[in-house]
Amino acid sequence: MSEEIKEKHFKPKAHILTLLGEELIKNPVMAIYELVKNSYDADANKVDVYFRDVDDIDKAAIIIEDDGVGMTTEIVEDVWLEPGSDFRKPVVNGIRQIIKSPIFKRIPMGEKGVGRFAVHKLGTKILLISRPLILTYNEDKTEIIDKYLAEYEIELYINWKDFNQSKHLSDIPIKWKLRKDQSTFRFKEKSGTYIHLSGLKETWTKGMARDLKGHTLSMLSPKVKENSFKINLNFDNQWLSDFPTVDKIIDEAPFKLFAIVDENYNLTFEYKFSLENNKEIGIRKIDAVENPKLYERNIKGDIKPYIRKEFESKEYPKEVIESLLKIFDESDKLPFGGFMFELNTFDLDSESLKDYSVEPPLTRKILKENSGIKVYKGDLRVFDYGEKGNDWLGIDLKRVQDTSWFSNNLVIGFVYLDPEASGNLVEKTNREGFVENQSFILFKYLLDFILTQFKSERLKDRERWLKFNKRETKTLFDDRISLFKSLLEDANLNNDEKKKKILEEAENIEKKYEEDKKILLIPAGVGMTASVALHEIEKLVPRMEETVRTVPIKSELITDQVEELKQYTDGIISVLRKGGDKPVNVTEAVNRAFNNYKLKLSDRKINYTIEISDNVETINCDKRFFITVLMNIIDNSIYWLDTVYKENKEIYLKAVKEENSVSIFIADNGPGFKDDISEIIRPFFSRKSEGIGIGLYLVDTIMLKYGKFDIIGSTELNDFGIPERYTDAIVKLTFNKGQI
């Protein structure tokens, strides 16, 4: 025979159970949580967690007792002693079914069948006592028609030291008693489960006890109905006295967010800024009444740029990206249902704390222990989101890149998921968050979008707050110089000569600042223009490589690609050449700016129209600055047009001459501006995902040199001859300085 087939079954060593307990359960706190979840799934109203003799490791014990439905002997045999059982969420035809709890109809939280390994993490000996509640159902098992206490009580004892490496798992029998003398029952009048753990693996300390208390408080959703489920923790000593809770500071948070996203991507967004100890500054609210256009809307389109960027980062071919985006466009509902998001943010500098905190040291202490954004499925928490060091939404990284963001240690937030609808958000077996599938990625994108909008509103009030307390941190240098000169002019100085010299020095500083600003504007503009072109070249080169490898080579296709490459390189060269103010051909510069986005416009199916009056030939400016201004505005239009669902997406540019000035209008039919021009031109203000808020600030700074940058209202369309379909985002560039 040329081959031989052998067969053998896995024979795991008994020690594997201990290993699983050590590896799957991260720490003792999570072990307790797993046992609490078992009580919740068993329809308990409460679970008591007692620690006895914790200061003596030889006598120490942990007791977990609940008043749930208990376990029948069949459950012990077929479920509890079968690790990995899908008893609560069986898979039928490849689809995981959800079996709700019989009495309270709870969605099971212990879905992996591995929670029982928690006992391995805590101790070496387990005594389990359970008296079940026997339930009788109707024929189709949809309704309980009778329930009564079983006439027996189970007692099971395991010493995990018996499960050593020398024996196989199948060689160690598990025995349990069925006690039938009710006078000896632990549960005489009710059902329930009692677990006594001894031979503890580590000595518990006060710090560990208080850490467990904090986690115990956060295990239950803040939205859980009172008395529906309760966790009682007792260390039989004074370790948990005077334990501060998050509730003490939530109400005093200066910045509050309440958001709901339903399964159809519809957003409800409410924001509030108020200071408990400073009523003079006033309250600012945003809700459906204050600004319905801004936040009471469908946000599916707003998430599309996130999805597109993810696919591009994975270097998918253009055709694949468009195909995947089409699938996203055609999907009507979120794969995990809707969710609710509550966020409270603080500021911890001493001056700010005085304005809202009753006890600043307590506020700091509670934030230190509880900051972060936690996630709840139904009544129970999904660990380890919101734990110390788990900045799972990357808030601190955003702050490093953009200081207008707040830090994760200033945040107390809660995300609430429907446990029945959110089945596609699957918890990892090791209980460290969700599996990073497409549903989870989409979930994070939605939260990121909401956080970005919240950040923009928070920034407005934070700066107003600082200004109110005369602690401005971002006053522009131009304003400071102007203020200084004004104060100097009004000052009653006896020596006019000294006053004149100080004024001259201030003017020299101002002049030097303007020169330095101009020097810095050039690389900023060049960098933006070049980066766009280089990004497009980066995507073009692989396509060219593929074309030249094709046999026979498609000459027409490679010719078009070479022409496209030439356009991008010409764009880079045009801004690298030495500049200076001189006549710039408007038509040529406008076409150059749009050509730099040729592929991006095509991919997003965005059309554009250019109308330049015959009498508009040139404007006097630095060509590099002019192209930078145009590209920033076009880039913004492309981004926001990609967030709307319209058959025809368009950008419209019109240039006209008005006496001694040239006006250029750029409009699109996207979602429009959500903020006043004073906000959008402020440095670091942005509503884009990963936007740094420099683009329109750069536009405004450049236009101050040559004229003016402004936003045009839809009521002014007819005055400038702009087609009525462009009613959303219209900007006007006026070149009226140095044009003669």
Secondary structure, 3 states (H helix, E strand, C coil): CCCCCCCCCCCCECHHHHHHHHHHCCCHHHHHHHHHHHHHHCCCCEEEEEEECCCCCCCCEEEEEECCCCCCHHHHHHHHCCCCCCCCCCEECCEECCCCCCCCCCCCCCCCCCHHHHHHHHEEEEEEEEECEEEEECCCCCCEEEEEECCCEEEEEEEHHHCCCCCEHHHCCCCEEEECCHHHCCCCCCCEEEEEEEEECCCCCHHHHHHHHHHHHHHECCCCCCCCCEEEEECCCCCCCCCCCCHHHHCCCCEEEEEEECCCCEEEEEEEECCCCCHHHCCEEECCCCCHHHHCEECHHHHHHHHHHHHHHCCCCHHHHHHHHHHHHHCCCCCCCCEEEEEEECCCCHHHHHHHCCCHHHHHHHHHHHCEEEEEECCEEECCCCCCCCCCCCHHHHHHHCCCCCCHHHEEEEEEECCCCCCCCCECCCCCCECCCHHHHHHHHHHHHHHHHHHHHHHHHHHHHHHHCCCCCCCCHHHHHHHHHHHHHHCCCCCHHHHHHHHHHHHHHHHHHHHHHHHHHHHHHHHHHHHHHHHHHHHHHHHHHHHHHCCCCCHHHHHHHHHHHHHHHHHHHHHHCCCCEEEEEHHHHHHHHHHCCHHHHHHCCEEEEEEECCCCCEEEEEHHHHHHHHHHHHHHHHHHHCCCCCCCEEEEEEEEEECCEEEEEEEECCCCCCCCHHHHCCCCCCCCCCCCCCHHHHHHHHHHHHEEEEECCHHHHHHHCCCCCCCCEEEEEEECCCCC
